Amino acid sequence: MQNLNLNYNFSVAPMMGVTTSSARYMYRLISSEAILFTEMIASQALYRGDHEKLLKKQSLESPVVLQVGGSNSDLLRYSTNLANQYSYQGINLNVGCPSKKVSQGKMGACLMKEASLVKECVSSMIKESSIDVSLKCRIGVDEFESYDFFKEFISTVAESGCKIIFVHARKAFLKGLDPKKNRTIPPLKYEFVHQIKQDYPDLKFIMNGGLNSIEECHTQLKYVDGVMVGRAIQANPFFLEKIDNEFYGKDLKTIDKIFIVKKYFNYIKNNVESVSTYELLSPLLALCFGVPGSKKFKQQVNDLIRARDIKSLENTYLNLLAA
């Protein structure tokens, strides 16, 4: 069994196309304690591609967990070694993504049908490093949807020494539903995760799926060891403003949103030549949803992004917050 290095009371979920280094930088300006995750990166991409570019992060972002996908023990050991080199505080193996493309690469939720292989993979990662090695899974996949299946999967994987398991409390459909529908249509079964925690009290279980408020998160903490929130933070990064106080016991601080946005725009100006404008601006795009005249505002923002007019974008967002 590993010793835990991080406090998983509250984590920001890995989201493809969302939890980029830029987004994590903004999230960290708001919360100093929440555990941040990268997007899922295929272990094969890390081996064959530009891992320096793929693993780029700012020192401010820490603690950050690198999430990887794959089923080759050698490549996963290599990825774990890279996580050490690039000063990530943890590495997480994704066996919950239902994407067809991911499954074709023998990654993600399809691996829940091969618990022994997952055990072998996680064991190889743990042997490679002293940083936290964790798993992210679903409660089932396709026709394998019983609690007994879920319990057997956890029991097998736990033999690897893995001590930290993030569970999206829905099963995954590998056919018929795209990843977006897989996040909403399969029913949530929080009771599966509550029960697995009772059956394996020495393991840490972190609840993911359908958590949209601080109150819902606190309710789950009565039964599990932590919570993981994704889309609610994508929709509103300032969801994080009370996390340090609510989940880590830090003094409650008033977040100055205008100060945060100004500081983030300084980051944008320093990186506009090396990072795509869309990646830089995407953490802020959701702030215009739901405001009066949001359609016109979004069009204005899109025009400014295409023109790379950073100064006008900054003024536009500051005016929105002031209003």
Buried (B, 14 or more C-beta within 10 A) or exposed (E): EBEBEBBBBBBBBBBBEBBBBBBBBBBBBBBBBBBBBBBBBBBBBBBEEEBEEBBEBBEEBBBBBBBBBBBBBEBBBBBBBBBBEBEBBBBBBBBBBBBEEBBEBBBBBBBBBBBEBBBBBBBBBBEBBEBBBBBBBBBBBBEBBEBEBBBEBBBBBBEBBBBBBBBBBBBBBBEEBEBEEBBEEBEBBBEBBBBBBEEBEEBBBBBBBBBEEBEBBEBBBEBBBBBBBBBBBBBBBBBBBBBBBBBBEBEEEEBEBEEBBBEBBEBBEEBEEEBEBBBBBBBBBBBBEEEEEBEEBBEBBEEBBEEEBBEBBBEBBBEBBEE
